[in-house]
Amino acid sequence: MSELSYRPHRLGGTVTTWVENPRGGRDRGPRGLARAWVEVLVRPRRFFRNGVAPGDQAPGLVFGVAVALLYVGGLFAFSPGEIPSIGVGPGLSALLSLLLVGLIVAPAALHLTAALQTVLLILAVRSRAGVSETVQTIAYAAAPCVFAGIPVPEVRALCAVYGAVLLAVGIGVVHRTTLARAALASALPAALVFGYGFRGFGAVLTLLRQWYII
């Protein structure tokens, strides 16, 4: 049985179409998320070439939100002091915080970053794919950061660096440009997402202090 998925499409207003048989990492459901996670980590070029489709944002958005929830959940599980204190007890505070991340913070951050990335691509790449593909690329590049909530500087730094590399590779493949140009165009978004959002900069500074470099 073929699988149909919703894909927004603008045509003189807001007309919608459907995408039949999503390819690669765009399969729906938990199995699709797990498959996308494995594929983007081990075969990123193939994944970005086959798993990112015009207008089909939903799977990428769900993937990005899932990564954010696992990251924040890891923070709360390993470092309970990270749970915001809102006067309703740690358990309920953690649950409300996760809901806020999943429903508002992660989707908003993803789309704002994609908007910034699009502006940078306009300056750096003449022939580009659409904003939808950029949203998906950023979301899938965050795959390593499911482990970034673990309070180990080496793990967090590796997640951030790997995510930045995946973003550069994804931008290069999806927008059909060189890796060097893609890395330059994605440097600022990568710094915001992986350096600040997933605390990669803090982890790297901790490691440099441990190694007596600074």
Secondary structure, 3 states (H helix, E strand, C coil): CCCEEEEEECCCCCEEEEEECCCHHHCCHHHHHHHHHHHHHHCHHHHHHHHCCCCCHHHHHHHHHHHHHHHHHHHHHHCHHHCCCCCCCHHHHHHHHHHHHHHHHHHHHHHHHHHHHHHHHHHHCCCCCCHHHHHHHHHHHCHHHHHCCCCCHHHHHHHHHHHHHHHHHHHHHHCCCCHHHHHHHHHHHHHHHHHHHCCHHHHHHHHHHHCCCC
